Amino acid sequence: MTQMDSDNAGRPSSGGGNGAPGPERVFLVVVDESEEMPVALKFACKRAKKTGGRVALLHVVQPTEFVHWLGVETLMREESREQGEALLQKYAAEVNRSTGEPAILIVREGDEAQQVAAVLKEDKTISILVLAASTSSEGPGPVVSHLTGKELSNLRIPITIVPGCLSDDELDAIT
């Protein structure tokens, strides 16, 4: 795996996997435990493989709200980060199997939508954000809502929003 922090050290910046010169396409997927996230990941992997790009996985650790005892809060934060890193490793293995390239891993802490926006502003190697819309009747999800609302005018890259209910056959047909 390439990266486990929020800085840009070790990031790919040129020489895509297809041997073509120039910037490599990096597809960012926000990794969480939502039902629709694997659809976004599969879409990103298929597009990366077809275009000689890479997949970056971002997991945002939610801040703990338990502040009564600092030691307990620290332990909870560490456990959340470890769970997030394990989740990233699971999906990084899937990226490697699907694309033949190691995933770029990014872990942040804070509000998920705000951290996604911050990573997109800071990391100039990311060329496309791939999200899956929630399948629930409550709406597309907080990250999709945030980035397609007020934050949209601040984005420098396209967003691909994949319906979260697509099957593998339907994904194959559109990628």
C-alpha positions as CSV (number, residue, x, y, z in Angstrom):
1,M,0.0,0.0,0.0
2,T,1.2,3.4,-0.8
3,Q,0.0,5.9,1.8
4,M,-1.4,6.0,5.3
5,D,-1.5,9.7,6.1
6,S,-2.9,12.9,4.8
7,D,0.3,14.4,3.4
8,N,1.4,14.1,-0.2
9,A,4.7,12.2,0.3
10,G,5.0,9.3,-2.0
11,R,2.0,10.2,-4.2
12,P,2.1,9.4,-7.8
13,S,2.3,12.3,-10.1
14,S,3.1,11.0,-13.5
15,G,3.6,8.0,-15.7
16,G,0.2,6.3,-15.7
17,G,0.0,2.5,-15.7
18,N,-0.7,2.4,-19.4
19,G,2.9,3.7,-20.2
20,A,1.6,7.0,-21.4
21,P,3.5,10.1,-20.3
22,G,1.8,12.8,-18.2
23,P,-0.3,12.9,-15.1
24,E,-1.8,9.7,-13.9
25,R,-5.6,9.6,-13.3
26,V,-6.3,9.0,-9.6
27,F,-9.9,8.1,-8.7
28,L,-10.7,8.9,-5.0
29,V,-13.2,6.7,-3.2
30,V,-14.5,7.5,0.3
31,V,-14.4,4.2,2.2
32,D,-17.0,3.7,4.9
33,E,-19.3,1.0,5.9
34,S,-22.2,2.1,3.9
35,E,-24.2,-0.3,1.7
36,E,-23.4,1.6,-1.5
37,M,-19.7,2.2,-1.0
38,P,-18.6,-1.1,-2.7
39,V,-20.4,0.0,-5.9
40,A,-18.4,3.2,-6.0
41,L,-15.2,1.2,-5.4
42,K,-16.0,-1.3,-8.2
43,F,-16.8,1.6,-10.6
44,A,-13.5,3.4,-9.7
45,C,-11.5,0.2,-10.1
46,K,-13.0,-0.6,-13.5
47,R,-12.3,3.0,-14.7
48,A,-8.8,3.0,-13.3
49,K,-8.0,-0.3,-15.0
50,K,-9.3,0.9,-18.4
51,T,-7.5,4.2,-18.3
52,G,-4.2,3.2,-16.7
53,G,-5.1,5.1,-13.5
54,R,-4.9,4.4,-9.8
55,V,-7.5,4.3,-7.0
56,A,-7.0,6.3,-3.8
57,L,-9.0,5.3,-0.7
58,L,-10.0,7.8,1.9
59,H,-11.3,6.8,5.3
60,V,-12.4,9.5,7.7
61,V,-12.4,8.6,11.4
62,Q,-15.3,10.2,13.1
63,P,-14.2,12.3,16.2
64,T,-15.1,10.8,19.5
65,E,-17.7,12.5,21.6
66,F,-16.7,10.9,24.9
67,V,-14.8,13.7,26.7
68,H,-15.3,12.8,30.3
69,W,-11.9,11.0,30.7
70,L,-9.0,11.8,28.4
71,G,-7.6,8.3,28.6
72,V,-10.9,6.7,27.5
73,E,-11.3,9.3,24.7
74,T,-7.7,8.5,23.5
75,L,-8.4,4.8,23.6
76,M,-11.7,5.2,21.6
77,R,-9.9,7.4,19.0
78,E,-7.1,4.8,18.6
79,E,-9.7,1.9,18.2
80,S,-11.6,3.9,15.6
81,R,-8.4,4.6,13.7
82,E,-7.4,0.9,13.8
83,Q,-10.8,-0.2,12.6
84,G,-10.6,2.4,9.8
85,E,-7.2,1.2,8.8
86,A,-8.4,-2.4,8.8
87,L,-11.3,-1.4,6.6
88,L,-8.9,0.4,4.2
89,Q,-6.6,-2.7,4.0
90,K,-9.6,-4.9,3.1
91,Y,-10.6,-2.7,0.3
92,A,-7.0,-2.0,-0.8
93,A,-6.6,-5.7,-1.4
94,E,-9.7,-5.6,-3.6
95,V,-8.2,-2.6,-5.5
96,N,-5.0,-4.5,-6.1
97,R,-6.9,-7.6,-7.3
98,S,-9.1,-5.5,-9.6
99,T,-6.6,-3.1,-11.1
100,G,-3.2,-4.8,-10.6
101,E,-2.0,-1.6,-8.8
102,P,-1.7,-0.9,-5.1
103,A,-4.2,1.6,-3.7
104,I,-3.2,5.0,-2.3
105,L,-4.4,5.1,1.3
106,I,-5.5,8.2,3.2
107,V,-6.8,8.4,6.7
108,R,-8.2,11.6,8.2
109,E,-10.1,12.5,11.3
110,G,-13.1,14.8,11.5
111,D,-16.4,15.5,9.7
112,E,-16.4,13.2,6.6
113,A,-17.8,15.7,4.1
114,Q,-15.4,18.4,5.2
115,Q,-12.4,16.1,5.1
116,V,-13.3,14.9,1.6
117,A,-13.4,18.5,0.5
118,A,-10.1,19.3,2.2
119,V,-8.3,16.3,0.6
120,L,-9.6,17.4,-2.8
121,K,-8.2,20.9,-2.2
122,E,-4.9,19.7,-0.9
123,D,-4.1,16.8,-3.1
124,K,-3.6,17.9,-6.7
125,T,-2.9,14.3,-7.9
126,I,-6.6,13.3,-7.5
127,S,-8.4,13.7,-10.8
128,I,-11.9,12.3,-10.1
129,L,-14.0,11.7,-7.0
130,V,-16.2,8.6,-7.2
131,L,-19.2,8.4,-4.9
132,A,-22.2,6.2,-4.7
133,A,-25.5,7.7,-3.9
134,S,-27.3,6.1,-1.0
135,T,-30.1,3.8,-1.8
136,S,-32.2,5.0,1.2
137,S,-35.2,7.2,0.8
138,E,-33.5,9.8,3.0
139,G,-31.4,11.2,0.2
140,P,-28.1,10.7,-1.6
141,G,-25.9,10.8,1.6
142,P,-24.1,13.5,3.5
143,V,-20.9,13.6,1.4
144,V,-22.8,13.7,-1.9
145,S,-25.2,16.4,-0.5
146,H,-22.3,18.5,0.8
147,L,-20.2,18.4,-2.3
148,T,-23.0,19.0,-4.7
149,G,-24.4,21.8,-2.6
150,K,-22.4,24.9,-1.6
151,E,-19.1,23.1,-1.9
152,L,-19.6,22.4,-5.7
153,S,-18.2,25.8,-6.8
154,N,-15.0,25.1,-4.9
155,L,-14.2,21.8,-6.6
156,R,-11.4,21.6,-9.2
157,I,-12.2,18.0,-10.4
158,P,-15.3,16.2,-11.7
159,I,-17.4,14.1,-9.4
160,T,-18.9,10.8,-10.6
161,I,-22.0,9.8,-8.6
162,V,-22.8,6.2,-9.2
163,P,-26.3,4.9,-8.2
164,G,-25.7,2.7,-5.2
165,C,-28.1,0.0,-6.4
166,L,-26.2,-1.0,-9.6
167,S,-25.3,-4.7,-10.1
168,D,-22.0,-5.9,-11.3
169,D,-23.5,-6.5,-14.8
170,E,-24.9,-2.9,-14.8
171,L,-21.5,-1.6,-13.8
172,D,-19.8,-3.6,-16.6
173,A,-22.2,-2.1,-19.1
174,I,-21.4,1.5,-18.2
175,T,-17.6,1.3,-17.6
